[in-house]
């Protein structure tokens, strides 16, 4: 459907009333298509502000963007129109969605490496609300360059959405993949992100993440290699969908995203359980992504046990730590949804199914810990999603951000189905 064919109003045209879009424009010959995108967004009811790189005015002047957006176009960090506040703070606080269209090879590199050399780059560094939407446009030879592809992969791995260019003739008469995606497609992706940003609004999502540590003395402990990356990715995706997040994490070294919500840092399984039970009455969804140590020393030695005081062998009695999800399941209410994780080395579906039945999970993500690209510390994951109705979905290797999106899509699908159900939709013990 061309822009001219899109209805100006009515039920067939998406409404973005109340949404605010920051439109980043870089110096591709396709920059004039950003005007078409701004026009579509305005027709849908969105407020739009454009930020141009310094070379864009050689192709399309700021006055054209002013006229379509009815807002002052930003071309520099200097001369801010916001009294007492730098533009890089004001405009990123104002916007709900940030789309870069078109994105040149240069700007893609700037975004991938966090370079804040101009207004657009600075805004991107200050943007932590939800994924950037990035629509590349360039010569096909430039697009397939290894550095450009590596930068795009970096951005995708961070959870940003790449709206891939299409195959076709470009301004330099070359033909290949590099032509800006259709404006209507970019518009649709903005609509999807706006709707996703509202899909969990009003919901509180509790997420457990990272490892626990069970100390034998003051320096030695039983733990595991969990980094907490998957839990953080789920938290970021939940926030992007409008949820309030309660994040309970064991000891991790990775940075936590800005504006995460309520963060509770714990060390042991007992501490994590206490935090979960304290927050349980206030939440709608619980995602048990933490890798909790199953065993702990029966008796903790105070101080540091010296090797010289022991023979060549040391015996240690271990006892079970509390099962956090199972305990929470006994204290939940019928409206709450539980999602579990099962990291297994064998019988992936079988063990995950046992967890689903025993702990009240409506969804379980099961991943093989003994395969490259799917275990602890990996940047990617893969496995199976088991659903409450007995069906399952295989998940191919993907970034942990993509796994988070898939999992929360499944959650929303389950919640929509449950809204019309008349029978209980989880198991209780």
Secondary structure, DSSP 8 states (H G I E B T S, - for coil): --GGGS-SSSTTS---TT-EEEEEE-SSTTHHHHHHHHHHHHHTT-EEEEEE-TTGGGTS-HHHHHHHHSS--B--SSS-SSTTS-HHHHHHHH-SEEEEEEE-HHHHHHHHHT--SSHHHHHHHT--SS--EEEE---HHHHT-HHHHHHHHHHHHTT-EE---EEEE-TTS-EEEEE---HHHHHHHHHHHHHHTTTTTT-EEEEEESB--EESSSS-EE-----SHHHHHHHHHHHHTT-EEEEEE-S--S---TT--EEEE--SHHHHHHHHHHHHTT-SEEEE--B--SEEESS--SS---GGGS-S-----EEE---HHHHHHHH--TT-EEEEEEEESS-HHHHHHHHHHHHT-SEEEEEETTSTTTSTT-SEEEEEEEETTS-EEEEEEEEHHHHHHHHHHHHHHHHHHHTT--S--S---
